[in-house]
Amino acid sequence: MAWSVVGGVLARRAPGAGILPLVLLVAAVSASAAVGTGWELTGAPGAQVGAWWSGWTWLVGVVLPLTLVLLRASRDGPLTRVERVVTVVVLAGLAVACTGIALGWAPPTAPLPTEQVVTGPAALAPVLVPTGMVGLAVAAVASVTVLAVRLRRAEPSRRRQLAPVLVGAAVTLLGLVLGALVPAVAPLVQVVTTPALPLSVGLAVLGFRLYDAEGVLRRSVVLAGSLTLLIGGYAVAVAGLTAVVGGRAGAGVAVVLAVALALAFLPLLSGLQRVVSRALYGDRDVPQRALRALSAGLEGAADPATAVRGAVEALLPALRVPWAAVVVDGATVVEAGVRGPGAPAAQEVPLVHLGHREGALLVAARSAVDPLGPRDLDLLTDLARPVAAVLASARLLADLRRSHRALLLAREEERRRVRRDLHDDVGPLLSAILTQADVAVLALDRTPEATRDRLLRLHAVGRQALASLRRVTQDLGPLAVDDLGLGGALQEVAADLSGDTLRVVVEADPDLELPAATELAAYRIAAEAMGNAARHAGATEVRVGVRGEDRTLRVTVVDDGHGFDPAAAAPGVGLVSMRERATDLGGVLEVTSGATGTRVEAALPLPEVVLT
């Protein structure tokens, strides 16, 4: 059974392995020997033929694994000269021994030829069998020696891959020797020890391509121990049932019960496979479990940054990988696990949320020769989606905090500027007004003319203080916008700029109700563009339009001046200021100019409720 399982796995996972035909041959011979033994136990007609068949095919099924299979299991290329000689000895010894067994076999009911001379072909059996057995023993020792020498000379990684094969061969040989010394326990011992060699051979062959040395050894120990327990329990149960039932009639009952026990073990084997798969690959075969573990890590986090770390840490046991990290703009923001020196390149999975690449998830392979497979990548793709969403939340939260800090700094800077302007400009002027007023009161009766001059100077200082105060308040926000609205304030600017050579026309939607920030930005952009047209363009007409459409406030200023080349001209302070005001609100500013004039258009986003 063990060789059949190994042959099936190799045929699926490593169809090009050179040892595969030999493994399938051993599986076929062992299966045919088992069929012959079962036929003999049934006592059905022709049972003696089954006994004859199993008598010599059993030897083939035992010898081939301990010789030719050992030689091919650890070599991908052609056999060496010594190995070819061993192969010839094995084939010759099998031919001689099996011929002797086949010729010398007699049914159990035949009389023992103790007092008569055996003639004919059967007389050759006493010579052929020992001769063949000696040759097979020599070949088996040579095969094990070749494997041991190759193991000693191999590199550390290769040595660990070959070690399970040598251990499996040793276990099988130990079982054969113990069975020969204690015939009473031979069937039980051989049933328990025989799977060790096919299992170790299969893992070694796959290990050259799929697993690292440590992984091979771990799988060998886990699977060999598990299968040994199962088969040992099966053998003990069969032996116990046979002892209870007993007799020739009980043999059939024992076979039926053995089949029943084997069927009962099938669910256990399936469960064992799931346990081993989870131990080696995590939750790769059960994505729902991995997603639940990831969700639990996200829900227990206090903030998005902590959630990203929890999600990355949850990936390690979910896929049994040694290291994982999240990289944003080339910088590692979260890292979990250990990545040793010389580790292979990590697998990169993009973290995309709502069409925006937030970063990348890097996951290390389990080992240098055990890369992440398609099922691993499918699970990583599923796990990357919630990680990308959390990373986006962390980014937005960081942006919000930065914006909040920038807002606080800007507000404090504005307060400082207003305080400085009031203190340096308006404060001294008001102090001068008070001083001049006190002097005028004292000199009013004695020197009326001098007092009159002082009051005139006082009036001039007052006007200067008022102008400074207006400048400060104008910097905070134009009063005309608060008093007249956006359209009225632009009309006031147009009236100041209009003259004999320039006509400024403003067309503004009167039904607009705008947020204060949007209204101020639109006023500053339009006023700056109108002033530029009046001062630099040599225009005769400037037309200003303000309208709301598609949740956007559009401000256009068009003049018929001589224009300029926006690509060649260095951007001035006014143009830069207009562009910054639009960008701060999430809008855009476009400037087109030519020989027939210039067009400045700003598009500022609006909340849905401001359009009426």
ChimeraX attribute file (.defattr): number of C-alpha atoms within 10 A of each C-alpha:
attribute: neighborCount
match mode: 1-to-1
recipient: residues
	/A:1	14
	/A:2	17
	/A:3	26
	/A:4	18
	/A:5	15
	/A:6	22
	/A:7	26
	/A:8	17
	/A:9	16
	/A:10	22
	/A:11	16
	/A:12	10
	/A:13	14
	/A:14	18
	/A:15	14
	/A:16	11
	/A:17	15
	/A:18	16
	/A:19	24
	/A:20	23
	/A:21	15
	/A:22	17
	/A:23	27
	/A:24	19
	/A:25	17
	/A:26	24
	/A:27	23
	/A:28	17
	/A:29	21
	/A:30	23
	/A:31	20
	/A:32	18
	/A:33	24
	/A:34	18
	/A:35	16
	/A:36	22
	/A:37	21
	/A:38	17
	/A:39	19
	/A:40	20
	/A:41	18
	/A:42	15
	/A:43	15
	/A:44	10
	/A:45	10
	/A:46	10
	/A:47	18
	/A:48	19
	/A:49	15
	/A:50	22
	/A:51	22
	/A:52	21
	/A:53	21
	/A:54	25
	/A:55	18
	/A:56	19
	/A:57	23
	/A:58	19
	/A:59	18
	/A:60	22
	/A:61	21
	/A:62	17
	/A:63	22
	/A:64	22
	/A:65	24
	/A:66	24
	/A:67	26
	/A:68	23
	/A:69	21
	/A:70	24
	/A:71	22
	/A:72	23
	/A:73	24
	/A:74	20
	/A:75	15
	/A:76	12
	/A:77	8
	/A:78	10
	/A:79	13
	/A:80	11
	/A:81	9
	/A:82	11
	/A:83	19
	/A:84	14
	/A:85	13
	/A:86	24
	/A:87	19
	/A:88	13
	/A:89	20
	/A:90	26
	/A:91	18
	/A:92	15
	/A:93	25
	/A:94	24
	/A:95	15
	/A:96	22
	/A:97	26
	/A:98	23
	/A:99	20
	/A:100	24
	/A:101	22
	/A:102	19
	/A:103	19
	/A:104	18
	/A:105	16
	/A:106	15
	/A:107	12
	/A:108	9
	/A:109	6
	/A:110	7
	/A:111	8
	/A:112	10
	/A:113	8
	/A:114	7
	/A:115	6
	/A:116	7
	/A:117	8
	/A:118	13
	/A:119	8
	/A:120	8
	/A:121	12
	/A:122	16
	/A:123	14
	/A:124	16
	/A:125	21
	/A:126	14
	/A:127	12
	/A:128	20
	/A:129	22
	/A:130	15
	/A:131	16
	/A:132	23
	/A:133	19
	/A:134	13
	/A:135	19
	/A:136	25
	/A:137	17
	/A:138	16
	/A:139	25
	/A:140	23
	/A:141	14
	/A:142	19
	/A:143	23
	/A:144	19
	/A:145	13
	/A:146	17
	/A:147	23
	/A:148	17
	/A:149	11
	/A:150	16
	/A:151	20
	/A:152	14
	/A:153	10
	/A:154	14
	/A:155	11
	/A:156	12
	/A:157	12
	/A:158	19
	/A:159	16
	/A:160	19
	/A:161	29
	/A:162	29
	/A:163	20
	/A:164	25
	/A:165	30
	/A:166	20
	/A:167	15
	/A:168	24
	/A:169	25
	/A:170	17
	/A:171	18
	/A:172	25
	/A:173	19
	/A:174	16
	/A:175	22
	/A:176	19
	/A:177	14
	/A:178	15
	/A:179	17
	/A:180	12
	/A:181	11
	/A:182	11
	/A:183	12
	/A:184	10
	/A:185	13
	/A:186	16
	/A:187	14
	/A:188	20
	/A:189	21
	/A:190	21
	/A:191	17
	/A:192	22
	/A:193	23
	/A:194	24
	/A:195	22
	/A:196	25
	/A:197	26
	/A:198	28
	/A:199	23
	/A:200	29
	/A:201	29
	/A:202	24
	/A:203	26
	/A:204	26
	/A:205	27
	/A:206	19
	/A:207	22
	/A:208	18
	/A:209	12
	/A:210	19
	/A:211	22
	/A:212	22
	/A:213	23
	/A:214	14
	/A:215	20
	/A:216	25
	/A:217	20
	/A:218	14
	/A:219	22
	/A:220	23
	/A:221	15
	/A:222	14
	/A:223	18
	/A:224	20
	/A:225	13
	/A:226	16
	/A:227	19
	/A:228	17
	/A:229	13
	/A:230	17
	/A:231	19
	/A:232	18
	/A:233	16
	/A:234	20
	/A:235	20
	/A:236	15
	/A:237	16
	/A:238	20
	/A:239	15
	/A:240	13
	/A:241	18
	/A:242	20
	/A:243	13
	/A:244	11
	/A:245	14
	/A:246	13
	/A:247	10
	/A:248	12
	/A:249	11
	/A:250	15
	/A:251	18
	/A:252	17
	/A:253	16
	/A:254	22
	/A:255	17
	/A:256	13
	/A:257	16
	/A:258	19
	/A:259	14
	/A:260	11
	/A:261	16
	/A:262	14
	/A:263	11
	/A:264	11
	/A:265	16
	/A:266	11
	/A:267	11
	/A:268	12
	/A:269	14
	/A:270	10
	/A:271	12
	/A:272	16
	/A:273	14
	/A:274	16
	/A:275	13
	/A:276	15
	/A:277	15
	/A:278	18
	/A:279	15
	/A:280	17
	/A:281	18
	/A:282	23
	/A:283	23
	/A:284	21
	/A:285	16
	/A:286	13
	/A:287	20
	/A:288	13
	/A:289	14
	/A:290	23
	/A:291	20
	/A:292	12
	/A:293	18
	/A:294	22
	/A:295	18
	/A:296	15
	/A:297	19
	/A:298	23
	/A:299	13
	/A:300	11
	/A:301	15
	/A:302	9
	/A:303	14
	/A:304	22
	/A:305	18
	/A:306	16
	/A:307	24
	/A:308	27
	/A:309	21
	/A:310	23
	/A:311	27
	/A:312	26
	/A:313	20
	/A:314	22
	/A:315	27
	/A:316	18
	/A:317	16
	/A:318	22
	/A:319	25
	/A:320	17
	/A:321	21
	/A:322	18
	/A:323	21
	/A:324	25
	/A:325	22
	/A:326	28
	/A:327	19
	/A:328	15
	/A:329	9
	/A:330	9
	/A:331	9
	/A:332	14
	/A:333	14
	/A:334	19
	/A:335	17
	/A:336	19
	/A:337	15
	/A:338	11
	/A:339	15
	/A:340	9
	/A:341	6
	/A:342	7
	/A:343	12
	/A:344	15
	/A:345	12
	/A:346	18
	/A:347	16
	/A:348	18
	/A:349	17
	/A:350	18
	/A:351	25
	/A:352	19
	/A:353	19
	/A:354	9
	/A:355	7
	/A:356	10
	/A:357	13
	/A:358	23
	/A:359	23
	/A:360	22
	/A:361	26
	/A:362	21
	/A:363	25
	/A:364	23
	/A:365	23
	/A:366	22
	/A:367	18
	/A:368	14
	/A:369	16
	/A:370	14
	/A:371	18
	/A:372	19
	/A:373	9
	/A:374	9
	/A:375	12
	/A:376	17
	/A:377	16
	/A:378	13
	/A:379	20
	/A:380	25
	/A:381	15
	/A:382	14
	/A:383	22
	/A:384	22
	/A:385	15
	/A:386	20
	/A:387	28
	/A:388	24
	/A:389	18
	/A:390	22
	/A:391	24
	/A:392	21
	/A:393	19
	/A:394	18
	/A:395	15
	/A:396	13
	/A:397	15
	/A:398	14
	/A:399	12
	/A:400	12
	/A:401	12
	/A:402	12
	/A:403	12
	/A:404	12
	/A:405	12
	/A:406	12
	/A:407	12
	/A:408	12
	/A:409	12
	/A:410	12
	/A:411	12
	/A:412	12
	/A:413	12
	/A:414	14
	/A:415	13
	/A:416	12
	/A:417	13
	/A:418	16
	/A:419	13
	/A:420	13
	/A:421	16
	/A:422	17
	/A:423	12
	/A:424	11
	/A:425	17
	/A:426	20
	/A:427	16
	/A:428	14
	/A:429	21
	/A:430	17
	/A:431	12
	/A:432	17
	/A:433	20
	/A:434	13
	/A:435	12
	/A:436	19
	/A:437	15
	/A:438	11
	/A:439	13
	/A:440	20
	/A:441	11
	/A:442	11
	/A:443	15
	/A:444	13
	/A:445	10
	/A:446	9
	/A:447	11
	/A:448	12
	/A:449	12
	/A:450	13
	/A:451	20
	/A:452	14
	/A:453	12
	/A:454	18
	/A:455	18
	/A:456	13
	/A:457	15
	/A:458	21
	/A:459	14
	/A:460	13
	/A:461	19
	/A:462	17
	/A:463	13
	/A:464	16
	/A:465	21
	/A:466	15
	/A:467	14
	/A:468	18
	/A:469	17
	/A:470	14
	/A:471	14
	/A:472	19
	/A:473	13
	/A:474	12
	/A:475	12
	/A:476	12
	/A:477	16
	/A:478	17
	/A:479	14
	/A:480	17
	/A:481	18
	/A:482	14
	/A:483	10
	/A:484	13
	/A:485	18
	/A:486	23
	/A:487	21
	/A:488	17
	/A:489	19
	/A:490	26
	/A:491	20
	/A:492	15
	/A:493	18
	/A:494	22
	/A:495	14
	/A:496	10
	/A:497	17
	/A:498	16
	/A:499	11
	/A:500	6
	/A:501	10
	/A:502	16
	/A:503	17
	/A:504	24
	/A:505	17
	/A:506	20
	/A:507	14
	/A:508	18
	/A:509	13
	/A:510	12
	/A:511	11
	/A:512	18
	/A:513	15
	/A:514	19
	/A:515	11
	/A:516	12
	/A:517	13
	/A:518	18
	/A:519	19
	/A:520	18
	/A:521	19
	/A:522	26
	/A:523	23
	/A:524	19
	/A:525	25
	/A:526	24
	/A:527	19
	/A:528	17
	/A:529	25
	/A:530	23
	/A:531	16
	/A:532	16
	/A:533	28
	/A:534	22
	/A:535	11
	/A:536	11
	/A:537	17
	/A:538	17
	/A:539	23
	/A:540	17
	/A:541	18
	/A:542	26
	/A:543	17
	/A:544	25
	/A:545	17
	/A:546	23
	/A:547	16
	/A:548	22
	/A:549	11
	/A:550	10
	/A:551	15
	/A:552	18
	/A:553	23
	/A:554	20
	/A:555	21
	/A:556	24
	/A:557	25
	/A:558	22
	/A:559	27
	/A:560	20
	/A:561	21
	/A:562	16
	/A:563	20
	/A:564	16
	/A:565	13
	/A:566	13
	/A:567	9
	/A:568	7
	/A:569	8
	/A:570	9
	/A:571	11
	/A:572	8
	/A:573	9
	/A:574	15
	/A:575	18
	/A:576	10
	/A:577	15
	/A:578	22
	/A:579	18
	/A:580	17
	/A:581	23
	/A:582	20
	/A:583	15
	/A:584	13
	/A:585	15
	/A:586	12
	/A:587	18
	/A:588	18
	/A:589	20
	/A:590	11
	/A:591	15
	/A:592	15
	/A:593	19
	/A:594	14
	/A:595	11
	/A:596	13
	/A:597	20
	/A:598	24
	/A:599	21
	/A:600	21
	/A:601	21
	/A:602	26
	/A:603	22
	/A:604	24
	/A:605	19
	/A:606	20
	/A:607	10
	/A:608	10
	/A:609	9
	/A:610	15
	/A:611	17
	/A:612	8
